[in-house]
């Protein structure tokens, strides 16, 4: 169960500038796994079934809210960044008195919903719950100060800590849950009499103790959950942590990854049984991979479906495409948006296909471009074939019937139709429809010029 409170309202702090990112992009909009840091936190928050999600933003202005235009979020501007306590106070006017408030952070993307559910369950309707962790070297984290009965009495920030307090290994992660009525009263009493001159959210802990409110603690499943991002180096480390986690999930489901350290998921992936994925493969957006599929190295697949038994060879780019069962793609092939390969189709090396349907058993094997086309079943496209689909203003369609054979180095000038069973001779430029079952070709008569000599460069003096 989530908790015993009437409802949860979540506050996500996302107003920081991210000075050490050295970027014009607000820190919370930098990405891991193909989506903004803040998006990971929002997605986690949704799993808690909160009655409201409030995001406190500041630096970057409307860039942050504009990036989440489709989300049901109460955006609260923190015009001046005066500390975490000041930030949490900003949305309190929008929060119901009987709610439980859960505080999250927009630059701490890997927090797990199970960890947060445990925290809010501990808080219930009367307690303040803190997420803490233990470090051999606590660094800049605030320390959890306990009394002789092991009860939490306050949190001290590093810059304000005594030598004895700096030796404490238990740290404050920043995540907390507390009843809104109590939190509101504590926030109103905060002052900035400290080394930073800021209003610390952590000061509410001592206030809770003074008011006789029990302070309880829990720990995350892993330290990665509570790790924040402050610079590009930490962003890269977090990316690899995230990707390793995705890789482990897929391998637990039976996927064979040749090297989990060289595999990236940047979206939502559904993968069947007995799938093998080689190194440096990137899966972006919504990707569905069927059973017994093999994906070669250095391949990018974006928003696409790959049917059972298909093989994608090395160095392919597949975007917004649908590949049927038992197809072969590549190596060095590019399938652009709205490409559909029917079962047993084959697309070979250095072939580009765009907005086209390739019929069952048809082959486009070498060095060809097929755009805005419909190919029937068992069509053979020879090397170097081009569908000339663009007249400079409009795109036009090429239609090729079943069992047609298109010779090498052919240009099909759309709009044009090739009938069933037709053969187009190599080197043809087809500008009119080709009848079914017939040979159609266009060639300049070959001739040999007697006595012709190749020009010779003159020697320099």
N, C-alpha and C positions, 0 to 999 in steps of 0.2 A: 504494500500500500504506500501511497505517496506521503501523506501525513494526516493528522487529525484536525488541522485548521480548516475553517470554512472555505478558504480559497488562498491560493498563492499568487502574489504579484512579484514579478521579477524586474529588477533594476540592473541594467547592463551599463557599465561605465565605459564610454568610448570617446571621450573628449580630448584625449592627449594628443600633443603635436607630433610626437615621435621624432624628436630632434636628431637622434642618432641614426635614424634611417637615411638621412641626407636625401630626402625626396619631397617633391611637391604633393605627392599622394598621401592623404591621411593614413596614419599607421594601420588603422583597423581595416583599411581597404587593400593592403598588401595581401597576397594570396599564398595559401598552401593547398595542395590538392586541387588546384584549379578554381578555388573560390575564396572570397575574402575571409580574413581572420574572423571578422565580426559575424559572417554568415555561419561559420561553424558554431559559434556561441549561441546564436539565435536558434539554429536547428536543435541544439541540445535543450535549450529553454522550452521549445515547443513540446518536447517529449514529456515534460512535467505537467502538461495540461494546465498551465497557469491561466488565471482569468484575465491577466493583462501583462504585456511586456513593455517596459519603459526603457528607452535607450537615451542616455545622456550624451550628447555630442557637442563639439565645440570647434576645434581646429578643422579646417577643410570646409567649414560652412555647410551649405546644403548639398555638397557633394556626397556626404555620407547618407543622409535620408534618401536622396535621389537614386542611390544605388540599390535601394530596397523598396522601390515604389510599389511592388505588389504585396508587401507584407503588412499585416495588421499590427502596427507598432505605434505606441505613443512616443513621439520624438520630443525631447526636452532639451533646449539649448542651454548650455552652460557658457555664458558669454565670457566670464573670467574664470580661469582655472586656479582655484584657491585651495585645492586639496581634495582628498577623497571624501571627507566628511561633507564639505560644501557640495560636491558633486551629487552625493546620495540625497542631500536635502532638496535638490532641484525638483524632482518629480513627486515629492511627498504630498503636495497639494492634490495630486491626482489619485492618490492611493487611499482605498477605503480603510476606515479605522480598524475593522475586524480582520483585515488581511494579515497574512504572514509575508514579510518582505524577504526576498532572497537576492543577495547582491552578487553579480557576476562581473567579469572583465572582458572587454572586447578584444584585448590583445593576448588572451590566454585561451587558445582555441581548442585544446584537446581535453578539456574537462568532460567527464562522463556523466550521463544522466543518472546512473546508479549511485554514483558518489553524491550527487546533489539530492537525490531522493532520501538517502540515508541522513543527510544533514537536516533537511526539513522535517523528517520524522523525529529526529532528536529534539528539535526546537518545539514541536507541537504548538500549543497556543500560549505557553507561559515562559519558555526558556529562550536564551540566546545561544545559538549553536555556531561554533567556529570550526572551520576546516584548517587543521594544522598538519605539519609535516616535520620530519626529523632530518637534519643535515649534519654531517661531520664538520663541515665548514659552512655555517649559516650565512656568511657574507653580509649583504646589505639588507637581508630580511629583518623585519621586526621580531623580537623575541617574546615568547609566551612566558609570563612570570606567574608562578604558582606559589601557594603558601605551603606551610608544613603539612597540611592535610591533602596536598596535591590538587587543590582547587585553583582554577584560574582566577587571578585577581586583577591582572591588567596586561597590556601589551606595551612594550617599550621599543621605539624605533632605534635603529643602530646609532644615529647621530646623537640621540639623547641617552644612550645606555651607559651604565657604569661598567668598569672592567669585569665585575662579577656577572652582570647581566649579559655582557657580550659572550660569556662562556656558555650560555644556555644553548642547547642544540635544537630545541623545539621552536619552530618558527610559525609565524602567521602567514597564511597563504592569501589572505584578503577576502576569501569567500566566507560569508556569514548569513545566517537566517535569524530573524527576530520579529516579534509581533509589531505591527505597524504603529500601534498606539504608543508603545514604549519607545520604539526607535525614533519616532517623531519628537518626543519630549527630550530624549538625549541629544539629538542633533541640534536642537534649539539652544542647548547649553554649551556647545563646543566653543573653544577659543583657540587662537593661533599663537599662544605663548610657548613656542618651541623653536628648535634650531632652524627649521625650515620656514617658519612664519606661515604655516598652513593649518587648515582645519582637518585634523586627522580623524578618519572614521574609527581608527583603533581606540581612540579615547573613550568611545562609548562603552568599552568593556569594563573599565573601572567604575563608570556610572552605573552599569547594571549591577555590579557587585555591591556598590553602595546602596542601591535600592532593594537589595535582597533577592535579585533575579539570578537564578542559577545559570552559570555559564558552562555549557557542555561542549565536548570536542569530538571530532572524528577525523579519520585520515583518508586520503585518496588511495585508489588502487595502485597507482604508479606516480612517480615524481613528474613524469611528462604531463600529467593532467593539470598540474598547477604551475607549469613553466610558462612565463610570459616572454614576449618578444620585444626587444628594444633596438636591434640593429640587423643588418643584412646577414651577418654571420649566424646569428641566432635564428633568423628566418630560414636559412638554408639547413641548419641542424634540425629545426622543427619539421621541415619538409621531408627530410629523410626519415625522421621518427614516424611521421604520419604514413609515409609510403611503406615502410617496413611493417607497420600495423596492418595496412590493407593487404600486403603480400601474404602475411601470415594467415589472415582470414581466408584468403582464396586457397592457399595450400591446405589448410584444414578442411576445406570443402573438396579437396582432391585435385586441384589444378597443379600441373607441373610447371614450375617456373625455373628456367635454366639458371638464373641468378637473381634472387629476390632483391638484391641491392641495385640492380639495373632494370627496374620495372616501375612504371608510374601509373597510378589511377587518378584521373582528374575529373571524376564524375560518378555516375552510378553504373555498376557493372553487374550483369547476370551471366554466369558462365556454367555450362553443362558439365557432363562427365567426360573424363579422359581427354582433357584439353591440355595441349602443350604450348607454352609461350616462351620464345627465345629472348635473348637479351635486348635491352634498349627499346622495348615496346612501350608505347604510350597509349592509354585508353582514355578518351575524353568524352564528356557529355554522357548520354545514355547509350550504353553499348550492350548488346545481347549476343552472346556467343553460344552456339549449340554444342551438341556432343561430338566428340572425336574430331575436334578442330585443331589444326596446327597453325601457329602464327610465327613467321620467321623474324629474324632480328631487324632492328632499326625501322620498325613499322609504326605508323601513327593511325589509329582508328578513332573516328569521331562520330558520335550519334549514328551508329550503324548497326545492322543486324547481319550476322554471319551464320549460315545454316549448317546443319549437321554434316560432318564429314568433309567440310571444305578446307582447302589449304591456301594460306596466304604466305607467299614466299618473301624473301628479304627485301627491305627498302621500299615498302609500299606506303601510299598515303590514301586512306579511305575515309570519305566524309559524306555524311547524310546519304548513305547508300544501303541497299539491301542485296545481300548475296545469298543465293539459294543453296540447296543441298549439293554436296559433292562437286563444288566448283573449284577452280584453281585460278589464283590471282598472282601475277608477278613472275619474276622479281622486277623491281623498279616500275611498278604500275601505279597509276593514279586514277582513283574512282571519285569523281566530283559529285556534288549534290544531285539527287534525283536519278541516280543510276540504279538500275535493277537488273541483276543477273539471275536468270532462271536456272533451274537445276542443271548441273553438269556443264555449265558454260565455262569457257576458258578465256582468260585475259592474260596475255603474255608480257614480255619485257618491253619497257619503254612505250607503253600504250596508255593513252588518256581517254577516259570515257566520261561524258557529261550529259545529264538529263536524257538518258537513253534506256531502252529496254532491250536486253540481249536475250534472245530466245533459248530454249532448252537445247543443250548440246552445241551451241554456236561457239565459234572461235574467233578471237581477235588477238593474233599471236605476237605480232612484231611491229614496233615502230609506227603505230597508227593513232589517228585521232578520230573518235566517233562521238559526235555531239548532236543533240536534238534528233535522235534517230530511234526507229523501231526495227529490230531485227527479228525475223521469225526463227523457226527451229533449224538446227543443223546448217547454219550459214557459216561460210568460211571467208574471213576477211584477210586478204593478202598483205604482206609487209608494205609499209609506207602508204597505206590507204588513208585518205582524208575525206571526211564529210565537210564540204564547204557550206556551213550553215548560216553564215552571217554576211549580209550584203552591204554592211556599213551602217545600216539603220535597223533592220529587223532580222530576227532569227527565223530560219525556215527548217522544215523537217524532211528527213530522208527516211523512206520506208523500203525495207528489203524483205522479200518473201522467203518462205521456207526453202531450204536446200539450195539457195543461191550461192554462187561462187564469185567472189570479187578478186580479180587478179591484182598482183602487186603494183604499187605506184599508181593507183587509181584515184582520181578526184571525182567525187559525187557532188555535183553542184545543186544544192537544194533550192526549191522543193523538187524532189525527184523520187520516182518509185522504180524499184527493181522487182520484176515479177518472180513468181515461184520457179525455182529450178533454172533461173537465168544464169548465164556466165558472162562476166565482164572481163574482156581481155586486158592483160597487163598494160599499164601505161595509158589507159583510157581516161579522157576527161568527159564524164557523162553529164550532159546538160538537158537531155530529154529522157522520158521514161524508157526503160528497157523491157521488152516483152518477155513473158514467161517462157521458159524452156529454150530460149534462143541465145546465140552468142552475139554480143554487142561489143564493138571496139571502135576506137578512133586512134589512128596512127598516121604520122607523116611517112610517106614512102621512103624507105631506106635507100641511100645511094652512096657510092664510093667515088671520090674525085681522084682520078689518075694524076700522078706527077706532083701531087701536093706535098709541100715540105713544111715541116714545123719551123716556126720562126726561131732564130738563134740570136742570143744576146750578143751585142757588139762588145768586144773587149775594150776596156779602158786603156788609154795611152799611159 
